[in-house]
Amino acid sequence: MSEPTPNSPPTPATNSAEYQVIARRFRPQVFDDLVGQQHVTQALANAITTGRVGHAYLFTGARGVGKTSAARILAKALDCDRGLSPTPCNECDICQSVSTGEDVDVLEIDGASNRGIDEIRLLRQNAAVRPSRARFKIYIIDEVHMLTREAFNALLKTLEEPPEHVKFIFCTTEPTKLPVTILSRCQRFDFAGIQLESITACLRKIVDSEGVEADEEALRLLARRAAGSMRDGQSLLEQLLAFAPGRISVDDVHGMLGTAGDERLTQLVAHLVDRDAAAALRMLDEAIGKGVDVGLVVEQLFGYLRDAMAVGVGCSPDELLHTGPDAHAQLSEAATRLGLETLLAAMQIFDHTLARMRYSTQARILAELALVRICHLQNLDELPTLIAQLRSGAPAPARAQSGPSRSAPVAARAGSRSPGSPTTGRGGNPRDPGATPMAPSVPPEEVSPAAATMPLTAETAAAVWAAALAKMPAMVAEAGGEFEHIAISAPNRLVVSFRGTYTFQKSLCEKPEHTARFEKVLAQLTGKPVQVEFISSDASPGVETQTESEKSLSPQQRVRQAGQHPMVRRAAELFQAHPTRVDPPTDE
């Protein structure tokens, strides 16, 4: 957690019995030793200097950032034999016993193993007893979020009004699990993740004090792997010192961690950019054959693409998190060739793959699946341009017509009708009662901007309406395709009639926002303002007979019949629901 200081002199071990791990030997002993937590140390030091020490503190943050170390330093500053001072002496008996966790008046409690109400009741009883020799009796409860609800409730009163000789210091990695009643009684300090450069500098001083040579890039890899945790970085260095006791190189780091080297990672990304799935799979197979962990490869690719994204949006080399500044050129090339939208889609694929790997025994197959999917991604940066062209009515590039458009089923699902014939929807086609809801057929050239000035007449009303449906949202277009007749009641006035049983379609289409959009689209198609009116037509005799027969159906039969309706099936797919009751329409 800290740099080597006179208060924590590095003492190489002479034998295994005397050996002490690096994280303990280089543990911070004063506030100045804490790395990357200046906002916390300054506030605590000022509180001690001005005599504004609170009775309860809450230290939050990720693992290995110095929460428990800061709690011990605060305890020493309050109980030091030389008096209250932000810089404890670390020489008196109290300071030394607090540093080793053996002081009788500074009690460190593990919240995970002392989480019940009985332990908290005992704590309350002991809190009333004055300290044996120190100025304050200090309780440091680590992982305090593990306490039960009953234990928190038992602690509330003592926490709010403790004896004047008692101080509480809580440490947790998950402050959101603490009750609000606890949070409101504590002074909270959030410990930040430690910067990469700070961890690297600390690791450098440790290896120098240990008399071991190490490449700077190797230490940067360890610091990057630590992900903001000084203790994780020190633990990895401890493991690496045993793995390569003479000299620490980059290859040693990759070999110990099971990660892929920068050159291999760059080549793998190059295959993804080139859309060469076969080469990407071969490269992954070679990495696995060299002992690289497949999950770590996916993590590295995810981080590499993150840095490519950062470069693509204009970040400087100093803001790279997973690669070195010398990789800026390769990152820029990858971001340019992939495009930002495609890059984001690839990152999402890796993110989902990492999540699935945690619960699967087929990690390699999932990784290969992710690589192949990314290699087959289209250039998604063209989507905003295509969408803008569709909204404006401009002609889309020929490449955009390679697949069916979203509104194609609406405009193409009806059969052709000869001019002058009755314009009839599904409701007027008794020969095909089970067919999919139809809209008038419109050739593609009539839906295109070339039809923007087509006249609105009785002969072209069906084509104009179908072209308007093609520009509407899918649900509205589906409902509008259930019409029975289309007629021109007056110049530039289009009347769309629905059968009496299709009240849902009519009500959906005639919503004010949908009506306004219909009229706007029709004005673009015809070049003139068009007023739209939705009405319900009288049912044909065949429909009346069908309605009378429907009245004799049981409720279960009506539900089953309703479930076969296309709109009901679509709603069931969208909302994961099914009909349970059918109510007859009311005359309103």
C-alpha positions as MATLAB code, in Angstrom:
seq = 'MSEPTPNSPPTPATNSAEYQVIARRFRPQVFDDLVGQQHVTQALANAITTGRVGHAYLFTGARGVGKTSAARILAKALDCDRGLSPTPCNECDICQSVSTGEDVDVLEIDGASNRGIDEIRLLRQNAAVRPSRARFKIYIIDEVHMLTREAFNALLKTLEEPPEHVKFIFCTTEPTKLPVTILSRCQRFDFAGIQLESITACLRKIVDSEGVEADEEALRLLARRAAGSMRDGQSLLEQLLAFAPGRISVDDVHGMLGTAGDERLTQLVAHLVDRDAAAALRMLDEAIGKGVDVGLVVEQLFGYLRDAMAVGVGCSPDELLHTGPDAHAQLSEAATRLGLETLLAAMQIFDHTLARMRYSTQARILAELALVRICHLQNLDELPTLIAQLRSGAPAPARAQSGPSRSAPVAARAGSRSPGSPTTGRGGNPRDPGATPMAPSVPPEEVSPAAATMPLTAETAAAVWAAALAKMPAMVAEAGGEFEHIAISAPNRLVVSFRGTYTFQKSLCEKPEHTARFEKVLAQLTGKPVQVEFISSDASPGVETQTESEKSLSPQQRVRQAGQHPMVRRAAELFQAHPTRVDPPTDE';
ca = [
       0.000    0.000    0.000;
       2.968    2.289    0.446;
       6.492    3.114   -0.548;
       9.380    1.875    1.634;
       9.823    4.314    4.491;
      12.021    4.565    7.569;
       8.979    3.399    9.531;
       8.744    0.238    7.490;
      12.312   -0.754    6.575;
      12.512   -3.609    4.088;
      14.143   -6.553    5.729;
      14.831   -9.484    3.402;
      13.921  -12.792    4.959;
      16.658  -15.116    6.103;
      14.461  -18.205    6.338;
      10.865  -19.207    5.779;
       9.974  -18.958    9.464;
      10.984  -15.304    9.601;
       9.650  -14.355    6.190;
       6.938  -11.706    6.048;
       5.005  -11.026    2.862;
       5.599   -7.809    0.957;
       2.107   -6.462    1.581;
       2.761   -6.536    5.350;
       6.372   -5.400    5.286;
       5.531   -2.353    3.184;
       2.231   -1.520    4.850;
       1.706    2.240    5.407;
       2.622    3.414    8.894;
       1.768    7.142    8.619;
      -0.714    9.108    6.540;
       2.009   10.240    4.129;
       2.661    6.609    3.229;
      -0.836    6.125    1.803;
      -0.625    6.286   -1.983;
      -3.369    7.974   -3.983;
      -5.585    8.895   -0.998;
      -4.499   12.475   -0.355;
      -8.100   13.676   -0.058;
      -8.652   11.259    2.838;
      -5.362   11.755    4.644;
      -5.619   15.537    4.517;
      -9.132   15.527    5.997;
      -8.192   13.115    8.792;
      -4.983   15.002    9.620;
      -6.840   18.312    9.780;
      -9.514   16.775   12.010;
      -6.839   15.609   14.472;
      -5.008   18.927   14.382;
      -8.140   21.001   15.005;
      -9.649   18.628   17.543;
     -12.667   17.783   15.371;
     -12.390   14.018   15.498;
     -15.725   12.307   15.001;
     -16.981    9.326   16.923;
     -17.651    7.132   13.845;
     -15.935    6.902   10.467;
     -16.799    4.853    7.386;
     -14.018    4.004    4.927;
     -15.287    2.675    1.582;
     -13.516    1.610   -1.580;
     -12.260   -1.334   -3.595;
     -10.004   -3.976   -2.139;
      -6.382   -3.151   -1.481;
      -6.590    0.657   -1.595;
      -5.677    1.302    2.044;
      -8.886    1.325    4.092;
      -7.721   -0.878    6.966;
      -4.248    0.680    6.899;
      -5.795    4.140    7.209;
      -7.911    2.900   10.131;
      -4.805    1.669   11.954;
      -2.934    4.914   11.292;
      -5.901    6.903   12.643;
      -5.977    4.681   15.732;
      -2.267    5.249   16.322;
      -2.681    8.996   15.827;
      -5.406    9.075   18.494;
      -3.722    6.787   21.036;
      -0.009    7.539   20.569;
       1.864    8.008   23.874;
       3.268   11.293   22.586;
      -0.193   12.791   22.290;
      -2.741   13.464   19.562;
      -0.840   14.019   16.337;
      -1.484   13.369   12.613;
       2.000   11.793   12.565;
       2.232    8.978   15.134;
       5.702    8.140   16.389;
       5.558    4.411   15.543;
       8.068    3.892   18.347;
       5.985    3.730   21.510;
       4.487    0.476   22.713;
       0.947    1.484   21.692;
       1.917    2.386   18.125;
       3.843   -0.841   17.670;
       1.062   -3.005   19.090;
      -1.537   -1.271   16.906;
       0.673   -1.841   13.830;
       0.740   -5.567   14.575;
      -2.956   -5.724   15.471;
      -2.336   -6.791   19.061;
      -3.320   -3.721   21.082;
      -5.907   -4.366   23.789;
      -7.631   -1.023   23.263;
      -7.716   -1.078   19.458;
      -9.953   -4.002   18.563;
     -10.060   -5.193   14.953;
     -13.230   -7.180   14.283;
     -13.986   -9.202   11.164;
     -17.561   -8.356   10.223;
     -17.918  -11.540    8.185;
     -17.292  -13.892   11.134;
     -18.762  -11.689   13.901;
     -21.931  -10.660   12.202;
     -24.651  -11.726   14.631;
     -26.586   -9.836   17.259;
     -24.840  -11.684   20.095;
     -21.428  -10.355   19.047;
     -22.781   -6.800   18.821;
     -24.388   -7.091   22.262;
     -21.021   -8.121   23.670;
     -19.402   -5.183   21.893;
     -21.903   -2.787   23.487;
     -21.170   -4.173   26.932;
     -17.403   -3.888   26.477;
     -17.680   -0.379   25.044;
     -18.839    0.895   28.418;
     -15.536   -0.201   29.975;
     -12.808    2.416   29.788;
      -9.590    1.647   27.863;
      -6.816   -0.120   29.727;
      -3.938    2.231   28.948;
      -4.746    4.248   25.824;
      -6.650    7.445   25.360;
      -9.501    5.898   23.346;
     -10.988    2.474   22.894;
     -11.234    2.090   19.126;
     -13.290   -0.527   17.281;
     -12.229   -1.251   13.680;
     -14.883   -3.407   12.011;
     -13.746   -4.689    8.625;
     -16.308   -5.712    5.985;
     -19.013   -4.151    8.130;
     -21.638   -4.716    5.429;
     -21.658   -8.407    6.413;
     -23.430   -7.675    9.717;
     -27.019   -8.860    9.940;
     -29.963   -6.481   10.082;
     -30.527   -7.319   13.729;
     -26.869   -6.609   14.512;
     -27.092   -3.214   12.825;
     -30.215   -2.382   14.803;
     -28.509   -3.357   18.051;
     -25.569   -1.101   17.174;
     -27.579    1.998   16.293;
     -27.941    3.592   19.733;
     -24.342    2.965   20.756;
     -23.132    4.255   17.398;
     -25.129    7.462   17.683;
     -24.191    8.257   21.300;
     -21.110    6.207   22.241;
     -19.143    6.780   25.441;
     -16.696    9.637   25.072;
     -13.760    7.246   25.151;
     -15.021    5.100   22.231;
     -14.380    5.584   18.488;
     -15.756    3.445   15.649;
     -14.037    2.937   12.283;
     -15.957    0.873    9.723;
     -14.386   -0.476    6.518;
     -16.364   -1.910    3.618;
     -16.149   -2.620   -0.089;
     -19.937   -2.474   -0.523;
     -21.378    0.626    1.151;
     -24.697    0.196   -0.659;
     -25.463   -2.777    1.613;
     -25.310   -0.648    4.752;
     -28.587    0.646    6.198;
     -29.205    4.356    5.799;
     -29.475    4.629    9.578;
     -25.834    3.521    9.852;
     -24.616    5.737    7.021;
     -26.219    8.824    8.544;
     -24.289    8.316   11.792;
     -20.825    8.094   10.210;
     -18.386   10.392    8.476;
     -17.849    8.713    5.141;
     -14.581    8.711    3.171;
     -14.426    7.086   -0.257;
     -11.022    5.649   -1.154;
     -10.183    5.936   -4.833;
      -8.486    3.343   -6.987;
      -4.738    3.886   -7.180;
      -3.279    5.196  -10.414;
      -1.164    2.961  -12.640;
       1.905    5.180  -12.330;
       1.694    5.198   -8.534;
       1.534    1.403   -8.331;
       4.399    1.077  -10.818;
       6.570    3.483   -8.829;
       5.856    1.600   -5.601;
       6.678   -1.752   -7.188;
       9.902   -0.285   -8.547;
      11.039    0.771   -5.070;
      10.137   -2.621   -3.675;
      12.194   -4.556   -6.235;
      15.089   -2.133   -5.728;
      14.966   -2.688   -1.993;
      14.836   -6.455   -2.579;
      17.906   -6.283   -4.814;
      16.089   -7.670   -7.876;
      16.314   -6.310  -11.423;
      13.046   -5.781  -13.275;
      12.057   -4.380  -16.658;
       9.945   -1.262  -16.413;
       7.365   -2.695  -18.815;
       7.104   -5.835  -16.669;
       6.262   -3.724  -13.618;
       3.719   -1.760  -15.669;
       2.053   -5.038  -16.672;
       1.802   -6.038  -13.017;
       0.412   -2.632  -12.087;
      -2.111   -2.798  -14.923;
      -3.176   -6.266  -13.816;
      -3.641   -4.968  -10.263;
      -6.480   -2.743  -11.551;
      -6.080    0.013   -8.980;
      -5.356   -2.228   -5.990;
      -1.957   -1.722   -4.387;
      -2.259   -4.939   -2.410;
      -3.021   -6.936   -5.564;
       0.039   -5.433   -7.231;
       2.226   -6.313   -4.272;
       0.840   -9.859   -4.144;
       1.516  -10.349   -7.851;
       5.044   -9.040   -7.391;
       5.536  -11.452   -4.488;
       4.494  -14.329   -6.706;
       6.717  -13.122   -9.520;
       9.745  -12.860   -7.239;
       9.349  -16.575   -6.544;
       8.712  -17.298  -10.231;
      11.753  -15.371  -11.507;
      14.031  -14.575   -8.556;
      16.952  -13.241  -10.622;
      15.495  -10.796  -13.129;
      11.874   -9.990  -13.941;
      11.081   -9.668  -17.652;
       7.916   -9.117  -19.643;
       7.878  -12.757  -20.750;
       8.047  -13.811  -17.104;
       4.959  -11.729  -16.334;
       2.988  -13.174  -19.244;
       4.120  -16.685  -18.376;
       3.103  -16.371  -14.747;
      -0.218  -14.634  -15.410;
      -1.170  -16.756  -18.426;
      -1.766  -13.694  -20.600;
      -0.933  -13.085  -24.247;
       1.974  -10.895  -25.229;
       1.438   -7.499  -26.834;
       2.630   -8.706  -30.233;
       0.266  -11.676  -30.240;
      -2.602   -9.488  -29.060;
      -1.946   -6.919  -31.786;
      -1.895   -9.616  -34.462;
      -5.145  -11.088  -33.170;
      -6.846   -7.694  -33.337;
      -5.447   -7.205  -36.847;
      -7.181  -10.421  -37.940;
     -10.454   -9.125  -36.480;
     -10.053   -5.857  -38.349;
      -9.322   -7.765  -41.585;
     -12.439   -9.932  -40.962;
     -10.229  -13.036  -41.228;
     -12.005  -15.445  -38.895;
      -9.835  -18.445  -39.817;
      -6.602  -16.600  -39.000;
      -8.091  -15.331  -35.728;
      -9.010  -18.874  -34.678;
      -5.533  -20.132  -35.582;
      -3.942  -17.360  -33.539;
      -6.164  -18.199  -30.567;
      -5.235  -21.873  -30.873;
      -1.521  -20.998  -30.879;
      -1.960  -18.840  -27.774;
      -3.781  -21.611  -25.921;
      -1.051  -24.043  -26.968;
       1.505  -21.737  -25.332;
      -0.350  -21.935  -22.023;
      -2.351  -18.706  -22.340;
      -5.678  -18.715  -20.521;
      -8.538  -18.242  -22.985;
     -10.560  -16.155  -20.549;
      -7.637  -13.798  -20.029;
      -7.233  -13.456  -23.808;
     -10.829  -12.295  -24.105;
     -10.272   -9.871  -21.230;
      -7.176   -8.505  -22.960;
      -9.053   -8.096  -26.247;
     -11.833   -6.309  -24.410;
      -9.324   -3.937  -22.837;
      -7.500   -3.431  -26.152;
     -10.731   -2.462  -27.891;
     -11.519   -0.137  -24.994;
      -8.294    1.737  -25.661;
      -9.047    1.718  -29.394;
     -12.428    3.258  -28.604;
     -10.741    5.913  -26.460;
      -8.334    6.758  -29.285;
     -11.189    6.767  -31.778;
     -13.093    9.437  -29.852;
      -9.992   11.622  -29.477;
      -8.386   10.650  -26.145;
      -4.685   11.211  -25.617;
      -2.138    8.399  -25.038;
      -2.115    9.266  -21.339;
      -5.700    8.004  -21.049;
      -4.964    4.489  -22.227;
      -5.643    1.902  -19.529;
      -4.741   -1.478  -20.995;
      -1.962   -0.727  -23.489;
       1.162    1.360  -23.504;
       1.548    4.762  -25.161;
       3.633    3.149  -27.927;
       0.520    1.274  -29.133;
      -1.288    4.520  -29.986;
      -0.677    4.185  -33.748;
      -2.026    0.621  -33.914;
      -5.032    1.575  -31.827;
      -5.792    4.524  -34.091;
      -5.592    2.344  -37.200;
      -7.882   -0.298  -35.680;
     -10.423    2.342  -34.596;
     -10.408    3.941  -38.052;
     -10.785    0.709  -39.991;
     -13.467   -0.774  -37.761;
     -15.448    2.405  -37.184;
     -16.811    3.516  -33.848;
     -20.192    1.748  -34.092;
     -18.636   -1.538  -35.162;
     -16.052   -1.159  -32.410;
     -18.784   -0.697  -29.806;
     -20.628   -3.753  -31.118;
     -17.440   -5.845  -30.861;
     -16.915   -4.687  -27.274;
     -20.468   -5.698  -26.414;
     -19.831   -9.149  -27.879;
     -16.732   -9.558  -25.710;
     -18.596   -8.263  -22.671;
     -21.389  -10.805  -23.108;
     -18.823  -13.541  -23.746;
     -16.992  -12.782  -20.504;
     -20.266  -12.875  -18.593;
     -21.198  -16.251  -20.099;
     -17.737  -17.714  -19.455;
     -18.286  -17.420  -15.706;
     -21.033  -20.045  -15.870;
     -19.832  -22.258  -18.703;
     -17.301  -25.054  -19.028;
     -16.849  -24.341  -22.754;
     -14.785  -21.167  -22.475;
     -12.807  -21.807  -25.648;
     -15.898  -22.332  -27.786;
     -17.445  -19.143  -26.443;
     -14.253  -17.235  -27.249;
     -14.152  -18.656  -30.780;
     -17.814  -17.798  -31.226;
     -17.084  -14.198  -30.232;
     -14.168  -13.925  -32.675;
     -16.194  -15.295  -35.595;
     -19.154  -13.030  -34.815;
     -16.911   -9.972  -34.749;
     -15.294  -10.956  -38.036;
     -18.750  -11.103  -39.623;
     -19.951   -7.751  -38.324;
     -21.062   -5.329  -41.013;
     -19.917   -1.723  -41.121;
     -22.368   -0.352  -38.582;
     -21.132    3.229  -39.028;
     -23.339    3.429  -42.125;
     -26.520    2.912  -40.106;
     -27.002    6.562  -38.981;
     -26.630    7.718  -42.600;
     -29.106    5.147  -43.865;
     -31.611    5.991  -41.144;
     -31.298    9.698  -41.900;
     -31.864    9.003  -45.593;
     -34.942    6.917  -44.868;
     -36.397    9.618  -42.635;
     -35.760   12.342  -45.182;
     -37.025   10.281  -48.119;
     -33.703   10.441  -49.944;
     -32.722    7.442  -52.076;
     -30.745    4.870  -50.113;
     -27.531    3.360  -51.497;
     -27.976    0.202  -53.510;
     -26.120   -1.742  -50.827;
     -28.844   -0.897  -48.315;
     -31.400   -2.739  -50.463;
     -29.615   -6.094  -50.087;
     -31.917   -7.184  -47.281;
     -35.613   -6.624  -46.567;
     -36.390   -3.330  -44.937;
     -38.356   -3.052  -41.730;
     -41.468   -1.847  -43.489;
     -41.252   -4.146  -46.497;
     -43.771   -6.673  -45.147;
     -46.367   -3.929  -44.783;
     -46.131   -2.731  -48.348;
     -45.677   -6.096  -50.059;
     -48.029   -8.479  -48.309;
     -51.129   -7.772  -50.421;
     -51.908   -8.991  -53.874;
     -52.132   -6.666  -56.886;
     -55.419   -4.971  -57.607;
     -56.501   -3.684  -60.950;
     -57.417    0.006  -61.244;
     -61.065    0.712  -60.570;
     -61.689   -2.438  -58.566;
     -63.008   -2.091  -54.995;
     -60.221   -1.337  -52.574;
     -60.709   -4.022  -49.960;
     -58.598   -5.129  -47.021;
     -58.709   -8.427  -45.168;
     -62.200   -7.755  -43.924;
     -63.580   -7.709  -47.483;
     -61.925  -10.895  -48.688;
     -64.201  -13.763  -47.599;
     -62.253  -16.233  -49.700;
     -59.196  -16.034  -47.490;
     -60.382  -15.481  -43.925;
     -57.218  -16.864  -42.362;
     -54.733  -14.886  -44.398;
     -52.190  -12.521  -42.921;
     -53.507   -8.921  -42.692;
     -53.038   -7.350  -46.083;
     -52.282   -3.856  -47.306;
     -52.500   -2.758  -50.960;
     -49.570   -3.809  -53.049;
     -47.284   -0.979  -54.091;
     -44.357   -1.358  -56.427;
     -41.061   -0.267  -54.904;
     -40.744    2.676  -57.257;
     -44.046    4.092  -55.980;
     -42.845    4.011  -52.380;
     -39.627    5.768  -53.303;
     -39.318    9.572  -53.414;
     -40.252    9.430  -57.093;
     -43.878    8.984  -55.913;
     -43.795   12.181  -53.848;
     -46.039   13.959  -56.357;
     -48.402   11.127  -57.243;
     -51.961   12.409  -57.373;
     -54.543   11.320  -54.836;
     -57.438    9.851  -56.822;
     -59.825    6.954  -56.423;
     -57.516    4.836  -58.595;
     -54.320    5.719  -56.687;
     -55.774    5.870  -53.158;
     -54.709    2.321  -52.366;
     -51.166    2.889  -53.598;
     -50.846    6.168  -51.699;
     -52.108    4.557  -48.499;
     -49.693    1.621  -48.861;
     -46.809    4.013  -49.423;
     -47.804    5.866  -46.258;
     -47.943    2.597  -44.302;
     -44.407    1.823  -45.440;
     -43.187    4.937  -43.627;
     -45.042    4.299  -40.373;
     -43.931    2.332  -37.277;
     -44.424   -1.404  -37.513;
     -47.373   -1.638  -35.081;
     -49.232    1.259  -36.706;
     -48.539   -0.090  -40.175;
     -49.812   -3.518  -39.096;
     -53.002   -1.973  -37.765;
     -53.467    0.228  -40.821;
     -53.264   -2.807  -43.061;
     -56.501   -4.180  -41.540;
     -58.669   -1.637  -43.407;
     -61.767   -2.678  -45.353;
     -62.245    0.203  -47.812;
     -60.354    3.319  -48.871;
     -62.224    6.131  -50.571;
     -61.902    9.803  -51.517;
     -64.804   11.659  -49.906;
     -63.641   15.093  -51.041;
     -60.584   16.602  -52.728;
     -57.486   15.756  -50.662;
     -59.584   13.904  -48.078;
     -58.834   10.222  -47.592;
     -61.340    8.037  -45.726;
     -60.096    4.724  -44.328;
     -62.821    2.422  -43.072;
     -62.441   -0.571  -40.804;
     -64.862   -3.348  -40.044;
     -66.787   -2.910  -36.845;
     -64.914   -5.809  -35.262;
     -61.539   -4.164  -35.852;
     -61.949   -1.407  -33.316;
     -58.381   -1.881  -32.022;
     -56.836   -1.150  -35.417;
     -58.990    1.926  -35.877;
     -58.256    3.275  -32.411;
     -54.520    2.731  -32.872;
     -54.396    4.524  -36.202;
     -56.557    7.479  -35.175;
     -54.441    8.461  -32.195;
     -53.628   12.160  -32.607;
     -49.902   11.611  -32.995;
     -50.440    8.815  -35.544;
     -53.061   10.766  -37.488;
     -50.740   13.763  -37.668;
     -47.919   11.575  -38.901;
     -50.160    9.946  -41.519;
     -51.184   13.367  -42.818;
     -47.558   14.541  -42.893;
     -46.438   11.468  -44.851;
     -49.376   11.734  -47.246;
     -48.572   15.385  -47.878;
     -45.003   14.385  -48.778;
     -46.255   11.692  -51.145;
     -48.924   13.741  -52.922;
     -47.412   17.205  -52.677;
     -50.625   18.574  -51.146;
     -52.154   18.681  -47.661;
     -54.235   15.554  -47.107;
     -56.789   15.051  -44.357;
     -57.251   11.493  -43.061;
     -60.456   10.182  -41.532;
     -60.869    6.764  -39.897;
     -64.372    5.261  -39.730;
     -65.992    1.933  -38.900;
     -68.035    0.403  -41.689;
     -71.090   -1.804  -41.262;
     -70.319   -5.491  -41.210;
     -71.372   -7.618  -44.133;
     -74.104  -10.289  -43.690;
     -71.435  -12.946  -43.572;
     -69.810  -11.107  -40.726;
     -73.118  -10.829  -38.856;
     -73.616  -14.559  -39.164;
     -70.101  -15.091  -37.917;
     -70.755  -12.739  -35.007;
     -73.917  -14.613  -34.089;
     -71.996  -17.865  -34.161;
     -69.264  -16.324  -32.035;
     -71.894  -15.502  -29.417;
     -72.490  -19.201  -28.925;
     -68.846  -19.923  -28.236;
     -67.694  -20.734  -24.724;
     -65.300  -18.316  -22.969;
     -62.420  -20.748  -23.454;
     -63.161  -21.010  -27.177;
     -63.277  -17.239  -27.503;
     -59.897  -16.947  -25.791;
     -58.401  -19.545  -28.138;
     -59.935  -17.800  -31.150;
     -58.649  -14.424  -30.040;
     -55.183  -15.862  -29.504;
     -54.999  -16.718  -33.232;
     -55.428  -13.088  -34.276;
     -52.199  -11.655  -35.749;
     -52.266   -8.579  -33.539;
     -52.812  -10.674  -30.416;
     -49.968  -12.995  -31.405;
     -47.708   -9.989  -31.942;
     -48.622   -8.554  -28.545;
     -47.971  -11.924  -26.914;
     -44.478  -11.994  -28.446;
     -43.681   -8.445  -27.337;
     -44.975   -8.666  -23.785;
     -44.505  -12.409  -23.097;
     -48.199  -12.700  -22.232;
     -51.286  -14.584  -23.368;
     -55.011  -13.726  -23.449;
     -57.093  -14.862  -20.497;
     -60.462  -13.220  -21.170;
     -62.401  -11.837  -24.138;
     -64.912   -9.058  -23.469;
     -67.590   -8.209  -26.070;
     -67.391   -4.659  -27.514;
     -69.549   -2.018  -25.852;
     -71.641    0.544  -27.673;
     -69.991    3.820  -26.692;
];
